């Protein structure tokens, strides 16, 4: 990123999230984006490109224009509102053979978007190379959703990326927002990379707020309005923070365990029976490994995933008695059901 006599050379600090302030769809914005994604070795990058308006083809064209023929190690484009025809996207060509496109439903909201991103990042935890994420763009998100919800989304996504060691940057067009909005967003990021027309790039570290993410901890079920007050949406308490839910569904096996628990008719399940159900469900998912043994699954569930669910109150796991008691919550189950639809159709 070098553009002008006042250019600042420092690079963003470690895995701290980056706010990229530059006019949208202009050369400086595109160049900085690909610099942050590709780094010195584009072939070592695992790229998650999240687009809320530009089509996947348009975002891929930026990569090709800046990098040329070099391909990332793997890539996923999360399309959250471009309206592009999935059949026309570049994923169907041979140009990007190691790329997936995840097209979200037409009316997907920020919860849907964050869950889709978390699923991809969770699956890539053990991938070789470095994982990087581009959100294009915050400006579109602020036009589409309430500002406080966008702030909550940013907090949750940044926390997830830092926890997983993902280098993330989010685009914001300064020409589309007042100074108050930009000042509100700056503290949410570890680094701000700003393009100033007369001075070039300025890279600065920000002291981020210690405030916790402000996601609502209730979710509206399909029923719609409350019976007692038609003007008020019916809500269901969900006693888990949004960060906790994202962490739960970011691990593929734990997701499958949640799918099984939600679909069980009884709330008390023998551990041996639960192993069989998870084994059957996992083997039915094409992208999951099928070469592990039942013993591996038993250790994974009994020593990792069920204790995790027990810690936050989703289940009571009686290891000595070999029994799992599932505590149903409509808010969490609504979330799990949607994630299952995203992953399995």
Secondary structure, 3 states (H helix, E strand, C coil): CCCCCCCCCCCCCCCCCEEEECCCCCHHHHHHHHHHHHCCCHHHEEEEEEECCCCHHHHHHHHHHHHCCCCCCEEEEEECCCCCCHHHCHHHCCCCCCEEEEECCCCCCHHHHHHHHHHHHHHCCCCCCEEEEEEECHHHHHHHCCHHHHHHHHHHHHHHHHHHCCEEEEEECHHHCCHHHHHHHHCCCCEEEEEECCCEEEEEECCCCCCCCCCCCEECCCCCECCCCCCCECCEECCCCHHHHHHHHCCHHHHHHHHHHHHCCCCEEEHHHHHHHHHHHHHCCCCCCCCCCHHHHHHHHHHHHHHHHHHHCCEEEECCCCEEEECCCHHHHHHHHHHHHHHHC
